[in-house]
Amino acid sequence: MKPEDRQRIRGLLVLVFVIALSILLFVYRSHIHELEALGYPGIFLVSLLSNASLILPVPGVLFTSAMGAIFNPFWVAIAAGCGSALGELSGYLAGYSGQRVVTRSQWTDRLENWMRRYGDATVLVVAIIPNPLFDVVGILAGGLKMPIWRFLLWCWLGKTIKMLLFAYGGDVLSRFLPQ
């Protein structure tokens, strides 16, 4: 078997795995919140799982806000930021597989140009902003073969900043709610 055939098969298997994981997470999304009983490791797992789905909405930041009201918001944000960054590897791997996952449009072409010119900053800024756009950034980062350590570093930093805002927001809001 030729090396490019092996690479193509490997890429296809990664893509099938990521799609299957996304479907499973979407189907069982109502059971993910049962992990909160595990404390910080549960927060890490929920964040990992909610960010491992591609494009399908599995809310993780709302969970982070709720846990910020219960646990120490700083450590909630650290656990959620780490889990979120690792969960985003699903998009990165889908892009790295070499298979076209997102359709080309003027919008994705513009985002790809930003990734080529300002890759690190694009990953950081889009990771901070709560939006479903980050899946596309992860796919593009993988497709552009951004080194995985750089992707994870900027993704982790951005996701942790975002989770700090949500965890402390949940903590502040909980002080105004009746006990």
C-alpha positions in Angstrom: 0.0 0.0 0.0 1.3 3.4 -0.9 2.1 5.9 1.9 -0.4 8.4 0.5 -3.1 5.7 0.6 -2.3 4.9 4.2 -2.5 8.6 5.0 -5.8 8.9 3.3 -7.2 5.9 5.1 -5.9 7.2 8.5 -7.5 10.6 7.8 -10.8 9.0 6.9 -10.8 6.9 10.1 -10.1 10.0 12.2 -12.9 11.8 10.5 -15.3 8.9 11.0 -14.3 8.7 14.7 -14.9 12.5 15.2 -18.3 12.4 13.5 -19.3 9.3 15.6 -18.2 11.0 18.8 -20.1 14.2 17.9 -23.3 12.2 17.2 -22.9 10.2 20.5 -22.4 13.4 22.5 -25.4 15.1 20.9 -27.6 12.1 21.5 -26.6 11.7 25.2 -26.2 15.4 25.9 -28.8 15.3 28.7 -26.7 12.8 30.7 -23.5 14.8 30.5 -24.5 17.0 33.5 -24.6 13.9 35.8 -20.8 14.2 35.9 -21.0 17.3 38.1 -21.1 15.0 41.1 -17.4 14.3 40.4 -16.4 17.9 41.3 -13.5 19.4 39.4 -12.7 16.2 37.5 -16.4 16.2 36.5 -16.2 19.8 35.3 -13.1 18.8 33.3 -15.0 15.9 31.7 -18.1 17.9 30.9 -16.0 20.6 29.3 -14.0 18.0 27.3 -17.2 16.3 26.1 -19.1 19.5 25.3 -16.2 20.8 23.2 -15.5 17.5 21.5 -18.6 17.7 19.3 -18.3 19.2 15.9 -20.8 22.0 15.2 -23.6 20.3 17.2 -24.5 22.4 20.2 -23.7 20.9 23.5 -23.7 23.7 26.1 -20.7 23.8 28.3 -20.3 27.4 29.4 -23.7 27.4 31.1 -22.5 24.4 33.1 -19.3 26.3 33.9 -21.4 29.2 35.2 -23.5 26.9 37.4 -20.4 25.2 38.8 -18.7 28.6 39.4 -21.6 29.3 41.8 -21.0 26.0 43.7 -17.2 25.5 43.6 -14.2 27.9 43.7 -14.6 29.8 40.4 -10.9 30.0 39.7 -10.4 26.2 39.8 -13.7 25.7 37.9 -12.3 27.9 35.1 -8.9 26.0 35.1 -10.7 22.6 35.0 -13.1 23.8 32.3 -10.4 25.5 30.3 -8.2 22.4 30.2 -11.2 20.2 29.3 -12.4 22.6 26.6 -9.0 22.9 25.0 -8.5 19.1 24.8 -12.1 18.7 23.6 -11.3 21.0 20.7 -8.8 18.5 19.4 -11.7 16.8 17.7 -12.0 19.7 15.3 -8.3 20.0 14.9 -8.0 16.3 14.0 -10.9 16.5 11.6 -9.1 19.2 9.8 -5.7 17.5 10.0 -7.2 14.4 8.4 -7.2 16.2 5.2 -10.9 15.6 4.4 -13.0 18.7 3.7 -15.3 19.1 6.7 -16.7 22.6 6.1 -18.0 23.9 2.9 -16.1 26.7 1.2 -17.7 30.1 1.4 -16.6 33.7 1.4 -16.8 33.6 5.2 -14.6 30.5 5.6 -12.2 31.7 3.0 -11.8 34.9 5.0 -11.3 33.0 8.2 -8.7 30.8 6.5 -6.8 33.9 5.4 -6.8 35.1 9.0 -5.6 31.7 10.2 -2.7 31.9 7.6 -1.7 35.4 8.6 -2.5 35.5 12.3 -3.0 31.9 13.3 -2.1 32.1 17.0 -4.0 35.4 17.6 -7.0 34.0 15.7 -7.2 30.9 17.8 -6.8 32.9 21.0 -9.4 35.6 20.2 -12.0 33.2 18.8 -11.5 30.8 21.8 -12.4 33.7 24.2 -15.6 34.7 22.3 -18.5 32.4 23.2 -19.7 31.2 19.8 -19.9 28.0 17.7 -17.3 29.4 15.3 -14.4 27.8 17.1 -15.1 24.4 15.6 -14.3 25.9 12.2 -11.1 27.5 13.6 -10.0 24.2 15.0 -10.8 22.5 11.6 -8.8 25.1 9.8 -5.9 25.0 12.2 -5.7 21.2 11.6 -6.1 21.6 7.9 -3.3 24.2 7.8 -1.1 21.8 9.9 -0.6 24.3 12.7 1.6 22.5 15.2 -0.7 20.8 17.7 1.2 22.3 20.7 0.6 25.8 19.4 -3.0 25.1 18.8 -3.5 23.7 22.3 -1.6 26.5 24.0 -3.6 29.3 22.4 -6.8 27.4 22.6 -6.2 26.6 26.3 -5.4 30.2 27.1 -8.5 31.6 25.3 -10.8 29.0 26.7 -9.5 29.5 30.2 -10.1 33.3 30.0 -13.6 32.6 28.7 -14.3 30.1 31.5 -13.0 32.6 34.1 -15.6 35.1 32.9 -18.4 32.5 33.0 -17.3 30.9 36.3 -17.0 34.2 38.1 -20.2 35.4 36.5 -22.0 32.4 37.9 -20.4 33.1 41.3 -21.6 36.7 41.3 -25.1 35.9 40.1 -25.4 33.2 42.8 -25.0 35.9 45.4 -28.2 37.6 44.2 -30.3 34.5 44.1 -32.3 33.4 47.2 -30.6 30.6 49.1 
